[in-house]
Amino acid sequence: MLATTLVLVGLVALTASFPSADKTRIVNGSTASNGQFPYQALLKIQLPQGRALCGGSLLSEQWVLTAGHCTQGATSFEVTLGAVDLDNVSEDGRIILTATEYYRHEKYNPLFAANDVAVVRLPEPVQLNERIQPVKLPSGSDSYADRRVVVSGWGLQQNGGSVAQKLQYAPLTVITNSKCMKTYNPLVIRKTTLCAQGSEKQSPCNGDSGGPLVLEGSFVQVGVVSFGHASGCERGLPGAFARVTSFVDWVKQKTGL
């Protein structure tokens, strides 16, 4: 059954103790330094039942890219930019804004994690600096197979654990969709899906959803963290991402970039 192989990696509940939910975090990652990932956004999402955590990436002075499933039921987003520390509101260079306007892909399908992208409009343009810079959208239709990539986020660091207090990142390698289908139901691995795997069981996990996957050594974003395997984040199985090349036109249409 599909439900036994796929779990959206996005939302982890935010409470005083930051308990984990069945979602996604960086497993076996390293701690980022200030300004290392200036495009990284932290999204604390207001839902009817409380708040949840996702990642995102700055597209421009006023737009953030995230996962479609991170916006389900959302009434507002507390968007933090320029941060490494999860909770230190006085961190140098940190900006916090509350956004309410967003667009989720019209063909988003949670059952198959299809078209799992959304954009959030910030209430005002942010000033770019060395710690706050946008990602670059990819061009063309490269599959990126065998390319080295980097994923980043504040998600869980082990199954049943807590979210990271410092921004984590991990190197991965893009694998072909045909190889990814050996792990997941072929119905969820589509042309618009990109899969990547770590050599040392690195993986995104709960709370990392919506975060960026970029080509190593660049700001070119090729994936948006979408889902992982239901058996857990620590097994070293491939993570699945929305393939950004498939959504560049949609992003530009919604944002005017």
C-alpha positions in Angstrom: 0.0 0.0 0.0 1.2 3.5 -0.7 0.8 4.6 2.9 3.5 2.1 4.0 6.2 3.6 1.7 5.7 7.3 1.7 5.5 9.9 4.5 5.5 13.7 3.8 8.5 15.0 5.5 7.1 18.4 6.3 5.3 19.3 9.4 6.6 18.8 12.9 4.5 20.2 15.7 6.0 23.2 17.6 5.4 23.0 21.4 7.5 24.0 24.3 9.5 20.8 24.0 9.4 20.5 20.2 8.3 16.9 20.1 8.6 15.1 16.8 5.8 14.0 14.4 6.0 11.6 11.5 7.8 14.1 9.3 11.4 15.1 8.1 14.7 16.4 9.5 18.4 16.3 8.5 19.9 13.1 9.8 23.7 12.7 10.2 24.2 16.3 9.1 26.6 19.0 10.1 26.0 22.4 11.7 25.9 25.4 9.4 27.9 28.5 10.0 26.5 32.1 9.8 25.9 33.0 6.2 26.7 29.6 4.8 23.1 29.2 3.5 21.8 32.7 3.1 18.8 31.6 1.1 17.5 29.4 3.9 14.1 30.3 5.4 12.5 29.0 8.6 8.7 28.8 8.5 6.7 28.5 11.7 3.2 27.8 10.4 0.0 28.8 12.2 -2.6 26.0 11.9 -6.0 25.6 13.6 -4.4 23.0 15.9 -1.3 24.9 16.7 2.0 25.7 15.0 4.3 23.6 12.8 7.8 23.8 11.4 8.9 23.7 7.7 11.8 25.1 5.7 11.9 27.3 2.6 14.2 29.2 0.4 14.3 32.9 -0.5 13.5 33.4 -4.2 13.7 37.2 -4.2 13.2 40.2 -1.8 9.6 39.3 -1.4 9.0 35.6 -2.2 9.8 32.3 -0.5 9.6 28.8 -2.0 8.4 25.9 0.1 6.5 22.6 -0.1 2.8 22.5 -1.0 2.0 20.3 2.0 3.5 22.9 4.3 0.7 25.3 3.4 -2.3 23.0 4.1 -4.5 24.6 6.6 -2.1 27.5 7.2 -3.5 30.8 8.3 -0.1 32.6 8.6 3.6 32.0 8.4 6.3 33.4 10.7 9.2 33.6 8.2 12.7 33.9 9.6 15.7 34.8 7.3 19.4 35.1 8.0 19.3 32.7 10.9 21.3 29.6 12.1 19.8 29.3 15.6 16.3 28.1 15.8 15.1 30.3 18.7 17.6 33.1 19.3 15.5 36.1 18.2 18.4 38.5 18.9 20.8 36.6 16.5 22.8 39.1 14.5 21.3 39.6 11.0 18.1 37.8 11.7 14.8 39.0 10.2 11.4 37.8 11.2 8.2 38.6 9.2 4.6 37.4 9.3 3.1 36.5 6.0 -0.4 35.5 5.1 -0.5 35.4 1.3 0.6 32.2 -0.5 -0.1 30.1 -3.6 0.0 26.3 -3.6 0.3 24.5 -6.9 -3.2 24.0 -8.3 -2.5 20.4 -9.1 -1.0 19.5 -5.7 -2.1 16.0 -4.7 -1.2 14.9 -1.1 -1.9 11.3 -1.7 0.8 11.0 -4.3 2.9 14.0 -3.2 2.5 15.4 -6.7 3.3 19.0 -7.5 4.3 19.6 -3.9 5.3 23.2 -4.2 4.1 26.6 -2.9 5.2 30.2 -2.8 4.8 32.6 0.2 4.7 36.3 -0.4 6.4 38.4 2.3 4.5 41.4 3.6 7.4 43.7 2.5 10.6 43.4 0.6 13.6 42.4 2.7 17.0 44.0 2.4 19.6 41.6 0.9 23.0 41.3 2.6 25.7 38.7 3.1 23.4 36.6 5.3 20.2 37.0 3.3 20.5 36.1 -0.4 18.1 34.5 -2.9 18.6 31.1 -4.5 19.0 30.8 -8.2 16.3 29.0 -10.2 17.7 26.3 -12.6 17.3 26.4 -16.3 16.9 23.6 -18.9 15.9 20.0 -18.2 19.0 18.4 -16.7 18.1 15.3 -14.7 21.1 16.1 -12.4 21.7 12.3 -12.0 25.0 11.6 -10.1 25.4 15.3 -9.2 26.4 16.3 -5.7 23.8 18.4 -3.9 23.3 19.8 -0.4 20.1 19.8 1.7 19.6 22.0 4.8 17.0 22.5 7.5 16.1 22.5 11.2 14.2 19.2 11.2 14.5 16.2 13.4 18.0 14.7 13.8 16.7 11.2 14.7 13.4 9.4 14.7 11.5 10.3 17.8 14.0 13.0 18.6 13.8 16.8 18.7 14.2 19.4 16.0 17.7 20.9 15.6 18.5 24.0 17.5 21.1 25.0 14.9 20.7 24.8 11.1 21.9 21.4 9.8 23.1 20.4 6.3 24.1 17.2 4.6 25.7 16.3 1.2 23.6 14.0 -1.0 23.9 12.6 -4.5 21.1 12.7 -7.0 19.9 9.3 -8.2 17.9 8.4 -11.2 14.1 8.1 -10.9 14.3 4.5 -12.1 16.6 3.7 -9.2 14.4 5.6 -6.8 11.4 3.5 -7.9 13.2 0.5 -6.3 12.5 2.1 -2.9 9.1 3.8 -3.5 5.9 3.0 -5.2 6.4 4.0 -8.9 3.1 6.0 -8.7 4.8 8.6 -6.5 8.1 8.9 -8.5 7.1 11.1 -11.4 9.0 13.2 -13.9 8.4 16.1 -11.5 10.2 14.2 -8.7 13.9 14.3 -7.9 15.5 11.7 -5.6 18.8 12.0 -3.7 20.7 9.8 -1.2 23.5 10.2 1.3 26.6 8.0 1.3 26.6 8.0 5.2 22.8 7.6 5.7 22.3 11.4 5.6 18.7 12.2 5.0 16.1 15.0 5.4 13.5 14.3 8.1 10.4 15.8 9.7 10.5 19.5 9.9 12.8 19.8 6.9 9.9 19.8 4.4 9.9 22.7 2.0 13.6 23.3 2.4 16.1 23.7 -0.4 18.2 21.1 -2.2 21.0 23.0 -4.1 23.8 22.0 -6.4 27.0 21.7 -4.3 29.1 24.8 -4.4 26.3 27.0 -5.8 23.0 28.6 -5.0 21.1 26.8 -7.8 18.1 25.1 -6.2 17.1 21.8 -7.9 14.8 20.3 -5.3 12.2 21.1 -2.6 12.1 18.7 0.3 8.9 16.7 -0.1 8.7 13.1 1.3 10.7 10.3 2.8 10.2 6.6 3.5 7.7 5.7 6.2 10.1 3.3 7.8 12.1 6.2 9.1 14.7 8.8 8.3 17.7 7.0 9.7 17.9 4.1 7.2 19.8 6.0 4.5 17.0 5.5 2.0 16.6 8.1 -0.8 14.7 11.3 0.0 12.3 12.7 -2.5 12.1 16.3 -3.7 9.9 18.3 -6.0 12.0 18.8 -9.1 12.4 22.6 -9.4 13.0 22.5 -13.2 9.5 21.2 -13.6 8.1 24.2 -11.7 10.1 27.2 -12.8 7.4 28.5 -15.1 4.8 28.1 -12.4 7.0 30.0 -9.9 7.6 32.8 -12.4 3.9 33.0 -13.2 2.9 33.3 -9.5 5.7 35.6 -8.4 6.4 37.7 -11.5 10.1 36.9 -11.2 
